[in-house]
Amino acid sequence: MQIGVDPALAASGVPSRWSQALARDLGWTPKWHAEPAARLLERLGQGQLDAGVFLSHPMADVLVQQGLVHNRTPLARTAVYLVGPQADLAGLRQQDDLAGALAQVVLAHQAGAARWAPPAAGSSLEALSSRLLQGHVVSQLRASAPPSRPRSDDIDRHPAYRLTTRAEWEAGGGAQAGTRVWVAGDEEAALLAEFALPMRRRHPAARLLSQWLQGRMAEGAWRQGRPGWVPVR
């Protein structure tokens, strides 16, 4: 059975906890294939995967409208963090709005005052950052473009600003020396972990997995990662 899983979800440790619980409960240990949300959803729609667990992405809505996926189910959510160097290079100390802070960071990057590491191509965080930047003057710039003015060596010695999920951060995959959380997004900027099945491929165990992931044993895997993950009931 081919199950796609979002890399951010895999990094938080939830699929490995699912595997342990499935082995105890059903005697079955699935294999998870980590892929960015856009690629995972594309393959799911084409029937190349038996199931997918992905983080919020606009392509999921498109596939549902086209009738290419079904049984789409929200499982849990995680907050989004804007993290960066301990030094306030982008001037975020009084900023508590994620969209405004992100725009400020990209502008600081363009001015050579800070470094910004855009999310991975095709990721849910990339789609979210694009949505957050809409309406800001910075949306007219390429967020991944090199700075218009060269940075000093001192700036390059600081970590880059970037987006990450609270689940990854608290699992240890997001943190690094000299880095802190500057702004935490609200519920509107949170990412949902969702499950879906393809219309073009039917595996006999797929519906069983769908039901199991909505049960108490699967929920326990989310709760072990709390408060990084909040189960959706």
C-alpha positions as CSV (number, residue, x, y, z in Angstrom):
1,M,0.0,0.0,0.0
2,Q,1.5,3.3,-1.1
3,I,0.7,6.1,1.5
4,G,2.0,9.6,0.9
5,V,2.7,11.7,3.9
6,D,3.8,15.4,4.2
7,P,7.5,15.8,5.2
8,A,6.5,18.3,8.0
9,L,4.2,15.6,9.4
10,A,6.9,13.0,9.2
11,A,9.4,15.3,10.9
12,S,7.0,15.7,13.9
13,G,7.1,11.9,14.5
14,V,3.4,11.2,14.1
15,P,3.6,8.5,11.3
16,S,6.2,6.5,13.2
17,R,3.8,6.5,16.2
18,W,1.0,5.4,14.0
19,S,3.1,2.6,12.7
20,Q,3.8,1.3,16.2
21,A,0.1,1.5,17.1
22,L,-1.0,-0.2,13.8
23,A,1.4,-3.0,14.4
24,R,0.0,-3.6,17.9
25,D,-3.7,-3.2,16.8
26,L,-3.8,-4.7,13.4
27,G,-0.5,-6.5,12.9
28,W,0.2,-4.2,10.0
29,T,3.2,-1.8,9.5
30,P,2.6,0.6,6.6
31,K,5.3,2.4,4.7
32,W,5.1,6.1,4.5
33,H,6.5,8.1,1.5
34,A,7.3,11.7,2.4
35,E,6.5,14.1,-0.4
36,P,5.7,17.9,-0.5
37,A,2.0,18.6,-0.5
38,A,1.7,19.7,-4.1
39,R,3.5,16.6,-5.4
40,L,1.7,14.3,-3.0
41,L,-1.7,15.6,-4.1
42,E,-0.8,15.5,-7.8
43,R,0.1,11.8,-7.4
44,L,-3.0,11.1,-5.3
45,G,-5.2,12.7,-8.0
46,Q,-3.5,10.6,-10.7
47,G,-4.1,7.4,-8.7
48,Q,-0.4,6.8,-8.1
49,L,-1.0,6.6,-4.3
50,D,-3.5,4.5,-2.3
51,A,-3.9,7.2,0.3
52,G,-2.4,10.5,1.4
53,V,-1.9,12.5,4.6
54,F,-1.1,16.1,3.8
55,L,-1.1,19.5,5.2
56,S,-3.5,22.2,4.0
57,H,-2.9,23.1,0.4
58,P,-5.2,24.7,-2.2
59,M,-4.6,21.8,-4.7
60,A,-6.7,19.6,-2.4
61,D,-9.8,21.8,-3.0
62,V,-9.2,21.6,-6.8
63,L,-9.0,17.8,-6.7
64,V,-12.2,17.6,-4.7
65,Q,-14.0,19.8,-7.2
66,Q,-12.7,17.7,-10.1
67,G,-13.8,14.5,-8.3
68,L,-10.3,13.0,-8.2
69,V,-10.2,12.5,-4.4
70,H,-12.7,11.5,-1.8
71,N,-13.1,10.8,1.8
72,R,-11.2,14.0,2.6
73,T,-11.0,14.2,6.4
74,P,-9.3,16.7,8.8
75,L,-7.3,15.0,11.5
76,A,-5.4,17.6,13.5
77,R,-4.0,21.1,13.2
78,T,-0.7,22.8,14.0
79,A,0.2,26.4,14.4
80,V,2.7,28.1,12.1
81,Y,5.7,29.9,13.5
82,L,7.9,32.6,12.0
83,V,11.4,31.9,13.4
84,G,14.6,33.7,13.0
85,P,17.8,34.9,14.6
86,Q,17.9,36.0,18.3
87,A,19.0,39.5,17.0
88,D,16.0,41.5,15.8
89,L,17.4,42.1,12.4
90,A,14.0,42.6,10.7
91,G,12.5,44.8,13.5
92,L,9.8,42.3,14.6
93,R,9.9,43.1,18.3
94,Q,6.5,44.9,18.3
95,Q,5.0,42.7,15.6
96,D,2.3,40.1,16.5
97,D,0.7,39.6,13.1
98,L,2.1,36.8,11.0
99,A,1.3,38.3,7.6
100,G,2.8,41.6,8.5
101,A,5.8,40.1,10.1
102,L,6.5,37.9,7.1
103,A,6.2,40.9,4.8
104,Q,8.6,42.8,7.0
105,V,11.1,40.0,6.8
106,V,11.0,39.7,3.0
107,L,11.5,43.5,2.7
108,A,14.5,43.3,5.1
109,H,15.9,40.5,3.0
110,Q,15.5,42.6,-0.1
111,A,17.3,45.5,1.6
112,G,20.2,43.2,2.6
113,A,19.4,43.7,6.3
114,A,18.5,40.1,7.1
115,R,18.2,36.7,5.4
116,W,15.0,35.0,4.5
117,A,14.8,31.3,3.6
118,P,11.6,30.7,1.7
119,P,9.6,27.4,2.2
120,A,10.4,24.4,0.1
121,A,8.8,24.5,-3.4
122,G,5.4,22.7,-3.4
123,S,5.1,22.7,0.3
124,S,2.1,23.7,2.3
125,L,4.2,26.4,4.0
126,E,5.0,27.9,0.5
127,A,1.3,28.0,-0.3
128,L,0.6,29.6,3.0
129,S,3.3,32.2,2.7
130,S,2.0,33.2,-0.7
131,R,-1.5,33.7,0.7
132,L,-0.2,35.7,3.7
133,L,1.8,38.0,1.5
134,Q,-1.2,38.9,-0.7
135,G,-2.2,42.5,-0.2
136,H,1.2,43.6,1.0
137,V,3.5,45.7,-1.1
138,V,6.0,42.9,-0.7
139,S,3.7,40.6,-2.8
140,Q,4.9,42.6,-5.8
141,L,8.4,41.3,-5.2
142,R,9.7,37.8,-5.6
143,A,9.9,36.5,-2.0
144,S,12.7,34.1,-3.0
145,A,14.7,36.7,-5.0
146,P,18.3,37.6,-3.9
147,P,18.7,40.8,-2.0
148,S,18.8,44.0,-4.0
149,R,21.7,45.2,-2.0
150,P,24.6,42.9,-0.8
151,R,24.5,41.7,2.8
152,S,27.4,42.2,5.2
153,D,29.3,39.3,6.5
154,D,27.8,40.0,9.9
155,I,24.3,39.4,8.6
156,D,25.4,36.1,7.0
157,R,26.6,34.9,10.4
158,H,23.0,35.0,11.7
159,P,20.4,32.3,11.0
160,A,17.8,33.0,8.3
161,Y,14.2,33.8,9.1
162,R,11.8,31.1,8.0
163,L,8.4,29.5,8.5
164,T,8.0,26.3,10.3
165,T,5.2,24.4,12.1
166,R,4.9,24.3,15.8
167,A,4.8,20.5,15.6
168,E,8.2,20.4,13.9
169,W,9.7,23.0,16.2
170,E,8.6,21.2,19.3
171,A,9.8,17.8,17.9
172,G,13.3,19.3,17.6
173,G,13.4,19.5,13.9
174,G,12.8,23.2,13.6
175,A,15.0,24.6,16.3
176,Q,18.6,25.5,15.9
177,A,21.2,27.4,17.9
178,G,20.7,31.1,17.9
179,T,17.1,30.9,16.7
180,R,13.9,31.9,18.4
181,V,10.2,32.1,17.6
182,W,9.3,35.7,16.6
183,V,5.6,35.4,15.7
184,A,3.1,32.6,16.1
185,G,0.2,32.5,13.6
186,D,-3.4,32.5,14.7
187,E,-6.0,29.8,13.8
188,E,-6.5,31.2,10.3
189,A,-2.9,30.6,9.6
190,A,-2.8,27.1,11.1
191,L,-2.2,24.1,8.9
192,L,-4.6,21.1,9.0
193,A,-3.3,17.6,8.6
194,E,-5.8,15.9,6.3
195,F,-6.5,12.4,4.9
196,A,-7.8,11.6,1.5
197,L,-8.3,8.7,-0.9
198,P,-8.0,8.7,-4.7
199,M,-10.9,8.0,-7.0
200,R,-8.6,6.3,-9.6
201,R,-7.2,3.7,-7.3
202,R,-8.9,1.5,-4.7
203,H,-6.9,-0.5,-2.2
204,P,-8.9,-2.9,0.1
205,A,-7.1,-1.6,3.2
206,A,-7.5,2.1,2.3
207,R,-10.9,2.6,3.9
208,L,-9.8,0.6,7.0
209,L,-6.9,3.0,7.4
210,S,-9.3,6.0,7.0
211,Q,-11.5,4.6,9.8
212,W,-8.5,3.8,12.0
213,L,-6.9,7.3,11.6
214,Q,-10.1,8.7,13.0
215,G,-10.1,6.4,16.0
216,R,-8.8,6.8,19.5
217,M,-5.5,4.9,19.0
218,A,-4.5,7.2,16.1
219,E,-5.6,10.2,18.2
220,G,-3.2,9.1,20.9
221,A,-0.3,9.6,18.4
222,W,-1.4,13.3,17.9
223,R,-1.8,13.8,21.7
224,Q,1.8,12.5,22.3
225,G,2.9,15.5,20.2
226,R,0.7,18.1,21.9
227,P,0.6,21.0,22.1
228,G,2.3,20.8,18.7
229,W,-0.7,19.0,17.3
230,V,-4.3,19.5,18.3
231,P,-6.6,16.6,17.1
232,V,-9.8,17.7,15.2
233,R,-12.8,15.8,16.6
